[in-house]
Amino acid sequence: MDTSGRRSAFFGKNFGVVVYKDSLSGTIIFTQFVKQETNQIYLDGVKEISRRGIKIQSIICDGRKGLMQLFSDIPIQYCQFHQVKTIRTYLSKKPKLKAN
């Protein structure tokens, strides 16, 4: 396994799960149950995956503030879902001007 994707899901205010998976095979590499989402949690997860001898070639993430700078030695890509979500924030689905 040599590439890693990461997803998190929260259920209520104080319970979530962070899942790291190999994006090529779809195999789950590591999971963490967490109370809140922090960059340190992701750093610890990547360290644990590396400790297990799994080489991480790239990370796909949601663009969490500071996360991309945290892994300066690993190529990082902003996930397509979150890119579209950000763009939708600034663009209207029902434009009023012809130029839009």
Jmol script that loads the backbone (N, CA, C; Angstrom):
load data "model"
ATOM      1  N   MET A   1       0.843  -1.172   0.000  1.00  0.00           N
ATOM      2  CA  MET A   1       0.000   0.000   0.000  1.00  0.00           C
ATOM      3  C   MET A   1       0.887   1.234   0.000  1.00  0.00           C
ATOM      4  N   ASP A   2       0.634   2.127  -0.905  1.00  0.00           N
ATOM      5  CA  ASP A   2       1.537   3.247  -0.940  1.00  0.00           C
ATOM      6  C   ASP A   2       0.856   4.593  -1.186  1.00  0.00           C
ATOM      7  N   THR A   3      -0.416   4.672  -0.990  1.00  0.00           N
ATOM      8  CA  THR A   3      -1.058   5.977  -1.052  1.00  0.00           C
ATOM      9  C   THR A   3      -2.191   5.990  -0.037  1.00  0.00           C
ATOM     10  N   SER A   4      -2.456   7.123   0.549  1.00  0.00           N
ATOM     11  CA  SER A   4      -3.410   7.156   1.645  1.00  0.00           C
ATOM     12  C   SER A   4      -4.431   8.261   1.477  1.00  0.00           C
ATOM     13  N   GLY A   5      -5.685   7.915   1.663  1.00  0.00           N
ATOM     14  CA  GLY A   5      -6.760   8.887   1.747  1.00  0.00           C
ATOM     15  C   GLY A   5      -7.232   8.916   3.185  1.00  0.00           C
ATOM     16  N   ARG A   6      -7.848  10.006   3.580  1.00  0.00           N
ATOM     17  CA  ARG A   6      -8.276  10.140   4.959  1.00  0.00           C
ATOM     18  C   ARG A   6      -9.677  10.720   4.971  1.00  0.00           C
ATOM     19  N   ARG A   7     -10.545  10.185   5.805  1.00  0.00           N
ATOM     20  CA  ARG A   7     -11.900  10.705   5.952  1.00  0.00           C
ATOM     21  C   ARG A   7     -12.233  10.769   7.431  1.00  0.00           C
ATOM     22  N   SER A   8     -13.065  11.731   7.778  1.00  0.00           N
ATOM     23  CA  SER A   8     -13.547  11.796   9.149  1.00  0.00           C
ATOM     24  C   SER A   8     -15.056  11.965   9.133  1.00  0.00           C
ATOM     25  N   ALA A   9     -15.706  11.435  10.152  1.00  0.00           N
ATOM     26  CA  ALA A   9     -17.148  11.582  10.300  1.00  0.00           C
ATOM     27  C   ALA A   9     -17.435  11.803  11.772  1.00  0.00           C
ATOM     28  N   PHE A  10     -18.325  12.714  12.046  1.00  0.00           N
ATOM     29  CA  PHE A  10     -18.678  12.999  13.432  1.00  0.00           C
ATOM     30  C   PHE A  10     -20.145  12.694  13.672  1.00  0.00           C
ATOM     31  N   PHE A  11     -20.414  12.129  14.839  1.00  0.00           N
ATOM     32  CA  PHE A  11     -21.750  11.742  15.258  1.00  0.00           C
ATOM     33  C   PHE A  11     -22.035  12.458  16.572  1.00  0.00           C
ATOM     34  N   GLY A  12     -22.695  13.584  16.503  1.00  0.00           N
ATOM     35  CA  GLY A  12     -22.892  14.408  17.687  1.00  0.00           C
ATOM     36  C   GLY A  12     -21.714  15.340  17.868  1.00  0.00           C
ATOM     37  N   LYS A  13     -21.657  15.987  19.034  1.00  0.00           N
ATOM     38  CA  LYS A  13     -20.609  16.983  19.273  1.00  0.00           C
ATOM     39  C   LYS A  13     -19.276  16.399  19.705  1.00  0.00           C
ATOM     40  N   ASN A  14     -19.290  15.263  20.392  1.00  0.00           N
ATOM     41  CA  ASN A  14     -18.061  14.773  21.014  1.00  0.00           C
ATOM     42  C   ASN A  14     -17.647  13.373  20.601  1.00  0.00           C
ATOM     43  N   PHE A  15     -18.101  12.904  19.436  1.00  0.00           N
ATOM     44  CA  PHE A  15     -17.684  11.573  19.010  1.00  0.00           C
ATOM     45  C   PHE A  15     -17.523  11.552  17.502  1.00  0.00           C
ATOM     46  N   GLY A  16     -16.352  11.114  17.065  1.00  0.00           N
ATOM     47  CA  GLY A  16     -16.084  11.010  15.633  1.00  0.00           C
ATOM     48  C   GLY A  16     -15.122   9.879  15.351  1.00  0.00           C
ATOM     49  N   VAL A  17     -14.984   9.563  14.086  1.00  0.00           N
ATOM     50  CA  VAL A  17     -14.038   8.535  13.672  1.00  0.00           C
ATOM     51  C   VAL A  17     -13.254   9.073  12.477  1.00  0.00           C
ATOM     52  N   VAL A  18     -11.956   8.859  12.512  1.00  0.00           N
ATOM     53  CA  VAL A  18     -11.074   9.228  11.408  1.00  0.00           C
ATOM     54  C   VAL A  18     -10.601   7.915  10.788  1.00  0.00           C
ATOM     55  N   VAL A  19     -10.800   7.791   9.481  1.00  0.00           N
ATOM     56  CA  VAL A  19     -10.464   6.565   8.767  1.00  0.00           C
ATOM     57  C   VAL A  19      -9.408   6.881   7.720  1.00  0.00           C
ATOM     58  N   TYR A  20      -8.327   6.138   7.735  1.00  0.00           N
ATOM     59  CA  TYR A  20      -7.251   6.266   6.758  1.00  0.00           C
ATOM     60  C   TYR A  20      -7.336   5.039   5.863  1.00  0.00           C
ATOM     61  N   LYS A  21      -7.386   5.247   4.546  1.00  0.00           N
ATOM     62  CA  LYS A  21      -7.466   4.087   3.672  1.00  0.00           C
ATOM     63  C   LYS A  21      -6.549   4.229   2.469  1.00  0.00           C
ATOM     64  N   ASP A  22      -6.149   3.098   1.951  1.00  0.00           N
ATOM     65  CA  ASP A  22      -5.350   3.039   0.736  1.00  0.00           C
ATOM     66  C   ASP A  22      -6.304   3.338  -0.413  1.00  0.00           C
ATOM     67  N   SER A  23      -6.062   4.418  -1.126  1.00  0.00           N
ATOM     68  CA  SER A  23      -6.990   4.810  -2.183  1.00  0.00           C
ATOM     69  C   SER A  23      -6.875   3.931  -3.429  1.00  0.00           C
ATOM     70  N   LEU A  24      -5.818   3.157  -3.546  1.00  0.00           N
ATOM     71  CA  LEU A  24      -5.683   2.253  -4.693  1.00  0.00           C
ATOM     72  C   LEU A  24      -6.479   0.968  -4.494  1.00  0.00           C
ATOM     73  N   SER A  25      -6.353   0.366  -3.321  1.00  0.00           N
ATOM     74  CA  SER A  25      -7.036  -0.906  -3.061  1.00  0.00           C
ATOM     75  C   SER A  25      -8.352  -0.729  -2.304  1.00  0.00           C
ATOM     76  N   GLY A  26      -8.534   0.422  -1.656  1.00  0.00           N
ATOM     77  CA  GLY A  26      -9.731   0.651  -0.851  1.00  0.00           C
ATOM     78  C   GLY A  26      -9.634   0.033   0.543  1.00  0.00           C
ATOM     79  N   THR A  27      -8.478  -0.523   0.872  1.00  0.00           N
ATOM     80  CA  THR A  27      -8.269  -1.160   2.174  1.00  0.00           C
ATOM     81  C   THR A  27      -8.137  -0.116   3.273  1.00  0.00           C
ATOM     82  N   ILE A  28      -8.831  -0.326   4.385  1.00  0.00           N
ATOM     83  CA  ILE A  28      -8.688   0.560   5.534  1.00  0.00           C
ATOM     84  C   ILE A  28      -7.372   0.231   6.226  1.00  0.00           C
ATOM     85  N   ILE A  29      -6.550   1.265   6.389  1.00  0.00           N
ATOM     86  CA  ILE A  29      -5.211   1.090   6.964  1.00  0.00           C
ATOM     87  C   ILE A  29      -5.228   1.312   8.475  1.00  0.00           C
ATOM     88  N   PHE A  30      -6.001   2.301   8.915  1.00  0.00           N
ATOM     89  CA  PHE A  30      -5.971   2.702  10.330  1.00  0.00           C
ATOM     90  C   PHE A  30      -7.232   3.502  10.642  1.00  0.00           C
ATOM     91  N   THR A  31      -7.778   3.336  11.830  1.00  0.00           N
ATOM     92  CA  THR A  31      -8.920   4.142  12.283  1.00  0.00           C
ATOM     93  C   THR A  31      -8.628   4.700  13.669  1.00  0.00           C
ATOM     94  N   GLN A  32      -9.204   5.850  13.944  1.00  0.00           N
ATOM     95  CA  GLN A  32      -9.078   6.475  15.260  1.00  0.00           C
ATOM     96  C   GLN A  32     -10.451   6.991  15.673  1.00  0.00           C
ATOM     97  N   PHE A  33     -10.852   6.735  16.916  1.00  0.00           N
ATOM     98  CA  PHE A  33     -12.058   7.336  17.465  1.00  0.00           C
ATOM     99  C   PHE A  33     -11.625   8.581  18.220  1.00  0.00           C
ATOM    100  N   VAL A  34     -12.290   9.698  17.964  1.00  0.00           N
ATOM    101  CA  VAL A  34     -11.848  10.985  18.504  1.00  0.00           C
ATOM    102  C   VAL A  34     -13.023  11.767  19.081  1.00  0.00           C
ATOM    103  N   LYS A  35     -12.687  12.699  19.980  1.00  0.00           N
ATOM    104  CA  LYS A  35     -13.695  13.595  20.550  1.00  0.00           C
ATOM    105  C   LYS A  35     -13.846  14.855  19.718  1.00  0.00           C
ATOM    106  N   GLN A  36     -12.742  15.281  19.096  1.00  0.00           N
ATOM    107  CA  GLN A  36     -12.777  16.464  18.226  1.00  0.00           C
ATOM    108  C   GLN A  36     -11.700  16.328  17.165  1.00  0.00           C
ATOM    109  N   GLU A  37     -11.866  17.072  16.076  1.00  0.00           N
ATOM    110  CA  GLU A  37     -10.943  17.008  14.953  1.00  0.00           C
ATOM    111  C   GLU A  37      -9.823  18.029  15.156  1.00  0.00           C
ATOM    112  N   THR A  38      -8.579  17.542  15.167  1.00  0.00           N
ATOM    113  CA  THR A  38      -7.424  18.434  15.282  1.00  0.00           C
ATOM    114  C   THR A  38      -6.346  17.981  14.307  1.00  0.00           C
ATOM    115  N   ASN A  39      -5.452  18.879  13.973  1.00  0.00           N
ATOM    116  CA  ASN A  39      -4.336  18.518  13.101  1.00  0.00           C
ATOM    117  C   ASN A  39      -3.431  17.491  13.767  1.00  0.00           C
ATOM    118  N   GLN A  40      -3.318  17.551  15.082  1.00  0.00           N
ATOM    119  CA  GLN A  40      -2.471  16.596  15.810  1.00  0.00           C
ATOM    120  C   GLN A  40      -2.970  15.165  15.624  1.00  0.00           C
ATOM    121  N   ILE A  41      -4.280  14.986  15.557  1.00  0.00           N
ATOM    122  CA  ILE A  41      -4.846  13.652  15.334  1.00  0.00           C
ATOM    123  C   ILE A  41      -4.379  13.111  13.990  1.00  0.00           C
ATOM    124  N   TYR A  42      -4.403  13.955  12.961  1.00  0.00           N
ATOM    125  CA  TYR A  42      -3.958  13.517  11.642  1.00  0.00           C
ATOM    126  C   TYR A  42      -2.456  13.244  11.618  1.00  0.00           C
ATOM    127  N   LEU A  43      -1.688  14.070  12.306  1.00  0.00           N
ATOM    128  CA  LEU A  43      -0.247  13.852  12.402  1.00  0.00           C
ATOM    129  C   LEU A  43       0.044  12.516  13.082  1.00  0.00           C
ATOM    130  N   ASP A  44      -0.648  12.243  14.182  1.00  0.00           N
ATOM    131  CA  ASP A  44      -0.460  10.974  14.892  1.00  0.00           C
ATOM    132  C   ASP A  44      -0.840   9.784  14.017  1.00  0.00           C
ATOM    133  N   GLY A  45      -1.917   9.929  13.239  1.00  0.00           N
ATOM    134  CA  GLY A  45      -2.343   8.847  12.348  1.00  0.00           C
ATOM    135  C   GLY A  45      -1.324   8.550  11.270  1.00  0.00           C
ATOM    136  N   VAL A  46      -0.792   9.589  10.656  1.00  0.00           N
ATOM    137  CA  VAL A  46       0.224   9.408   9.614  1.00  0.00           C
ATOM    138  C   VAL A  46       1.488   8.790  10.212  1.00  0.00           C
ATOM    139  N   LYS A  47       1.871   9.211  11.410  1.00  0.00           N
ATOM    140  CA  LYS A  47       3.042   8.620  12.074  1.00  0.00           C
ATOM    141  C   LYS A  47       2.822   7.139  12.349  1.00  0.00           C
ATOM    142  N   GLU A  48       1.603   6.779  12.788  1.00  0.00           N
ATOM    143  CA  GLU A  48       1.299   5.369  13.081  1.00  0.00           C
ATOM    144  C   GLU A  48       1.334   4.531  11.806  1.00  0.00           C
ATOM    145  N   ILE A  49       0.786   5.049  10.739  1.00  0.00           N
ATOM    146  CA  ILE A  49       0.808   4.327   9.458  1.00  0.00           C
ATOM    147  C   ILE A  49       2.251   4.120   8.997  1.00  0.00           C
ATOM    148  N   SER A  50       3.071   5.143   9.102  1.00  0.00           N
ATOM    149  CA  SER A  50       4.491   5.040   8.724  1.00  0.00           C
ATOM    150  C   SER A  50       5.220   4.051   9.625  1.00  0.00           C
ATOM    151  N   ARG A  51       4.896   4.078  10.926  1.00  0.00           N
ATOM    152  CA  ARG A  51       5.519   3.154  11.880  1.00  0.00           C
ATOM    153  C   ARG A  51       5.225   1.699  11.505  1.00  0.00           C
ATOM    154  N   ARG A  52       4.068   1.464  10.912  1.00  0.00           N
ATOM    155  CA  ARG A  52       3.671   0.111  10.497  1.00  0.00           C
ATOM    156  C   ARG A  52       4.351  -0.315   9.196  1.00  0.00           C
ATOM    157  N   GLY A  53       5.199   0.560   8.654  1.00  0.00           N
ATOM    158  CA  GLY A  53       5.947   0.219   7.453  1.00  0.00           C
ATOM    159  C   GLY A  53       5.215   0.504   6.154  1.00  0.00           C
ATOM    160  N   ILE A  54       4.128   1.253   6.227  1.00  0.00           N
ATOM    161  CA  ILE A  54       3.367   1.603   5.031  1.00  0.00           C
ATOM    162  C   ILE A  54       3.892   2.936   4.513  1.00  0.00           C
ATOM    163  N   LYS A  55       4.289   2.958   3.238  1.00  0.00           N
ATOM    164  CA  LYS A  55       4.819   4.178   2.629  1.00  0.00           C
ATOM    165  C   LYS A  55       3.665   5.030   2.110  1.00  0.00           C
ATOM    166  N   ILE A  56       3.611   6.260   2.553  1.00  0.00           N
ATOM    167  CA  ILE A  56       2.567   7.182   2.111  1.00  0.00           C
ATOM    168  C   ILE A  56       3.129   8.007   0.955  1.00  0.00           C
ATOM    169  N   GLN A  57       2.524   7.863  -0.220  1.00  0.00           N
ATOM    170  CA  GLN A  57       2.977   8.611  -1.394  1.00  0.00           C
ATOM    171  C   GLN A  57       2.261   9.945  -1.515  1.00  0.00           C
ATOM    172  N   SER A  58       1.018  10.016  -1.034  1.00  0.00           N
ATOM    173  CA  SER A  58       0.269  11.268  -1.113  1.00  0.00           C
ATOM    174  C   SER A  58      -0.879  11.243  -0.122  1.00  0.00           C
ATOM    175  N   ILE A  59      -1.427  12.429   0.145  1.00  0.00           N
ATOM    176  CA  ILE A  59      -2.567  12.567   1.053  1.00  0.00           C
ATOM    177  C   ILE A  59      -3.635  13.370   0.329  1.00  0.00           C
ATOM    178  N   ILE A  60      -4.871  12.900   0.415  1.00  0.00           N
ATOM    179  CA  ILE A  60      -6.014  13.647  -0.085  1.00  0.00           C
ATOM    180  C   ILE A  60      -6.788  14.080   1.149  1.00  0.00           C
ATOM    181  N   CYS A  61      -7.025  15.401   1.276  1.00  0.00           N
ATOM    182  CA  CYS A  61      -7.649  15.893   2.498  1.00  0.00           C
ATOM    183  C   CYS A  61      -8.695  16.960   2.201  1.00  0.00           C
ATOM    184  N   ASP A  62      -9.375  17.395   3.256  1.00  0.00           N
ATOM    185  CA  ASP A  62     -10.461  18.368   3.122  1.00  0.00           C
ATOM    186  C   ASP A  62      -9.996  19.818   3.209  1.00  0.00           C
ATOM    187  N   GLY A  63      -8.693  20.044   3.247  1.00  0.00           N
ATOM    188  CA  GLY A  63      -8.179  21.411   3.271  1.00  0.00           C
ATOM    189  C   GLY A  63      -8.251  22.074   4.632  1.00  0.00           C
ATOM    190  N   ARG A  64      -8.341  21.268   5.682  1.00  0.00           N
ATOM    191  CA  ARG A  64      -8.380  21.797   7.044  1.00  0.00           C
ATOM    192  C   ARG A  64      -7.224  22.773   7.256  1.00  0.00           C
ATOM    193  N   LYS A  65      -7.500  23.888   7.896  1.00  0.00           N
ATOM    194  CA  LYS A  65      -6.504  24.938   8.113  1.00  0.00           C
ATOM    195  C   LYS A  65      -5.244  24.378   8.794  1.00  0.00           C
ATOM    196  N   GLY A  66      -4.099  24.600   8.178  1.00  0.00           N
ATOM    197  CA  GLY A  66      -2.820  24.167   8.734  1.00  0.00           C
ATOM    198  C   GLY A  66      -2.424  22.743   8.383  1.00  0.00           C
ATOM    199  N   LEU A  67      -3.365  21.963   7.872  1.00  0.00           N
ATOM    200  CA  LEU A  67      -3.078  20.551   7.590  1.00  0.00           C
ATOM    201  C   LEU A  67      -2.105  20.388   6.433  1.00  0.00           C
ATOM    202  N   MET A  68      -2.267  21.194   5.397  1.00  0.00           N
ATOM    203  CA  MET A  68      -1.379  21.067   4.230  1.00  0.00           C
ATOM    204  C   MET A  68       0.058  21.437   4.577  1.00  0.00           C
ATOM    205  N   GLN A  69       0.264  22.395   5.477  1.00  0.00           N
ATOM    206  CA  GLN A  69       1.610  22.788   5.886  1.00  0.00           C
ATOM    207  C   GLN A  69       2.236  21.756   6.822  1.00  0.00           C
ATOM    208  N   LEU A  70       1.404  20.987   7.506  1.00  0.00           N
ATOM    209  CA  LEU A  70       1.879  19.993   8.469  1.00  0.00           C
ATOM    210  C   LEU A  70       2.653  18.864   7.800  1.00  0.00           C
ATOM    211  N   PHE A  71       2.263  18.535   6.570  1.00  0.00           N
ATOM    212  CA  PHE A  71       2.897  17.437   5.843  1.00  0.00           C
ATOM    213  C   PHE A  71       3.651  17.975   4.642  1.00  0.00           C
ATOM    214  N   SER A  72       4.637  18.786   4.868  1.00  0.00           N
ATOM    215  CA  SER A  72       5.381  19.427   3.775  1.00  0.00           C
ATOM    216  C   SER A  72       6.207  18.429   2.954  1.00  0.00           C
ATOM    217  N   ASP A  73       6.507  17.264   3.515  1.00  0.00           N
ATOM    218  CA  ASP A  73       7.321  16.275   2.803  1.00  0.00           C
ATOM    219  C   ASP A  73       6.476  15.260   2.025  1.00  0.00           C
ATOM    220  N   ILE A  74       5.138  15.369   2.105  1.00  0.00           N
ATOM    221  CA  ILE A  74       4.229  14.456   1.402  1.00  0.00           C
ATOM    222  C   ILE A  74       3.340  15.293   0.481  1.00  0.00           C
ATOM    223  N   PRO A  75       3.231  14.926  -0.798  1.00  0.00           N
ATOM    224  CA  PRO A  75       2.323  15.668  -1.681  1.00  0.00           C
ATOM    225  C   PRO A  75       0.880  15.578  -1.165  1.00  0.00           C
ATOM    226  N   ILE A  76       0.188  16.719  -1.159  1.00  0.00           N
ATOM    227  CA  ILE A  76      -1.180  16.778  -0.650  1.00  0.00           C
ATOM    228  C   ILE A  76      -2.089  17.347  -1.719  1.00  0.00           C
ATOM    229  N   GLN A  77      -3.263  16.764  -1.831  1.00  0.00           N
ATOM    230  CA  GLN A  77      -4.266  17.238  -2.782  1.00  0.00           C
ATOM    231  C   GLN A  77      -5.555  17.525  -2.024  1.00  0.00           C
ATOM    232  N   TYR A  78      -6.158  18.650  -2.350  1.00  0.00           N
ATOM    233  CA  TYR A  78      -7.445  19.048  -1.798  1.00  0.00           C
ATOM    234  C   TYR A  78      -8.514  18.202  -2.481  1.00  0.00           C
ATOM    235  N   CYS A  79      -9.376  17.495  -1.742  1.00  0.00           N
ATOM    236  CA  CYS A  79     -10.324  16.575  -2.361  1.00  0.00           C
ATOM    237  C   CYS A  79     -11.352  17.313  -3.219  1.00  0.00           C
ATOM    238  N   GLN A  80     -11.788  16.655  -4.269  1.00  0.00           N
ATOM    239  CA  GLN A  80     -12.684  17.263  -5.251  1.00  0.00           C
ATOM    240  C   GLN A  80     -14.011  17.671  -4.624  1.00  0.00           C
ATOM    241  N   PHE A  81     -14.553  16.857  -3.730  1.00  0.00           N
ATOM    242  CA  PHE A  81     -15.818  17.187  -3.074  1.00  0.00           C
ATOM    243  C   PHE A  81     -15.730  18.525  -2.355  1.00  0.00           C
ATOM    244  N   HIS A  82     -14.646  18.729  -1.592  1.00  0.00           N
ATOM    245  CA  HIS A  82     -14.492  19.967  -0.841  1.00  0.00           C
ATOM    246  C   HIS A  82     -14.170  21.155  -1.752  1.00  0.00           C
ATOM    247  N   GLN A  83     -13.493  20.909  -2.869  1.00  0.00           N
ATOM    248  CA  GLN A  83     -13.257  21.981  -3.846  1.00  0.00           C
ATOM    249  C   GLN A  83     -14.597  22.489  -4.386  1.00  0.00           C
ATOM    250  N   VAL A  84     -15.460  21.565  -4.785  1.00  0.00           N
ATOM    251  CA  VAL A  84     -16.773  21.942  -5.323  1.00  0.00           C
ATOM    252  C   VAL A  84     -17.603  22.641  -4.247  1.00  0.00           C
ATOM    253  N   LYS A  85     -17.541  22.156  -3.034  1.00  0.00           N
ATOM    254  CA  LYS A  85     -18.289  22.763  -1.923  1.00  0.00           C
ATOM    255  C   LYS A  85     -17.846  24.210  -1.698  1.00  0.00           C
ATOM    256  N   THR A  86     -16.546  24.466  -1.752  1.00  0.00           N
ATOM    257  CA  THR A  86     -16.020  25.817  -1.583  1.00  0.00           C
ATOM    258  C   THR A  86     -16.480  26.725  -2.718  1.00  0.00           C
ATOM    259  N   ILE A  87     -16.406  26.228  -3.931  1.00  0.00           N
ATOM    260  CA  ILE A  87     -16.830  27.021  -5.089  1.00  0.00           C
ATOM    261  C   ILE A  87     -18.313  27.352  -5.003  1.00  0.00           C
ATOM    262  N   ARG A  88     -19.129  26.386  -4.601  1.00  0.00           N
ATOM    263  CA  ARG A  88     -20.579  26.613  -4.469  1.00  0.00           C
ATOM    264  C   ARG A  88     -20.890  27.691  -3.435  1.00  0.00           C
ATOM    265  N   THR A  89     -20.028  27.850  -2.456  1.00  0.00           N
ATOM    266  CA  THR A  89     -20.219  28.885  -1.445  1.00  0.00           C
ATOM    267  C   THR A  89     -20.187  30.269  -2.076  1.00  0.00           C
ATOM    268  N   TYR A  90     -19.351  30.436  -3.090  1.00  0.00           N
ATOM    269  CA  TYR A  90     -19.157  31.742  -3.715  1.00  0.00           C
ATOM    270  C   TYR A  90     -19.987  31.961  -4.986  1.00  0.00           C
ATOM    271  N   LEU A  91     -20.522  30.877  -5.551  1.00  0.00           N
ATOM    272  CA  LEU A  91     -21.306  31.005  -6.776  1.00  0.00           C
ATOM    273  C   LEU A  91     -22.764  30.649  -6.512  1.00  0.00           C
ATOM    274  N   SER A  92     -23.648  31.299  -7.196  1.00  0.00           N
ATOM    275  CA  SER A  92     -25.070  31.044  -7.069  1.00  0.00           C
ATOM    276  C   SER A  92     -25.490  29.906  -8.005  1.00  0.00           C
ATOM    277  N   LYS A  93     -26.458  29.106  -7.580  1.00  0.00           N
ATOM    278  CA  LYS A  93     -27.029  28.094  -8.459  1.00  0.00           C
ATOM    279  C   LYS A  93     -28.050  28.723  -9.410  1.00  0.00           C
ATOM    280  N   LYS A  94     -28.529  29.901  -9.026  1.00  0.00           N
ATOM    281  CA  LYS A  94     -29.515  30.623  -9.838  1.00  0.00           C
ATOM    282  C   LYS A  94     -29.018  32.030 -10.112  1.00  0.00           C
ATOM    283  N   PRO A  95     -28.056  32.188 -11.024  1.00  0.00           N
ATOM    284  CA  PRO A  95     -27.515  33.524 -11.293  1.00  0.00           C
ATOM    285  C   PRO A  95     -28.560  34.461 -11.892  1.00  0.00           C
ATOM    286  N   LYS A  96     -28.477  35.743 -11.496  1.00  0.00           N
ATOM    287  CA  LYS A  96     -29.421  36.755 -11.964  1.00  0.00           C
ATOM    288  C   LYS A  96     -28.870  37.548 -13.145  1.00  0.00           C
ATOM    289  N   LEU A  97     -27.546  37.601 -13.250  1.00  0.00           N
ATOM    290  CA  LEU A  97     -26.927  38.338 -14.352  1.00  0.00           C
ATOM    291  C   LEU A  97     -26.574  37.390 -15.502  1.00  0.00           C
ATOM    292  N   LYS A  98     -26.669  37.872 -16.724  1.00  0.00           N
ATOM    293  CA  LYS A  98     -26.359  37.051 -17.891  1.00  0.00           C
ATOM    294  C   LYS A  98     -24.889  36.611 -17.884  1.00  0.00           C
ATOM    295  N   ALA A  99     -24.003  37.447 -17.382  1.00  0.00           N
ATOM    296  CA  ALA A  99     -22.568  37.123 -17.328  1.00  0.00           C
ATOM    297  C   ALA A  99     -22.266  35.950 -16.401  1.00  0.00           C
ATOM    298  N   ASN A 100     -23.119  35.717 -15.472  1.00  0.00           N
ATOM    299  CA  ASN A 100     -22.908  34.618 -14.510  1.00  0.00           C
ATOM    300  C   ASN A 100     -23.318  33.299 -15.095  1.00  0.00           C
TER     301      ASN A 100
END
end "model"
wireframe off; spacefill off
backbone 0.3
color backbone group
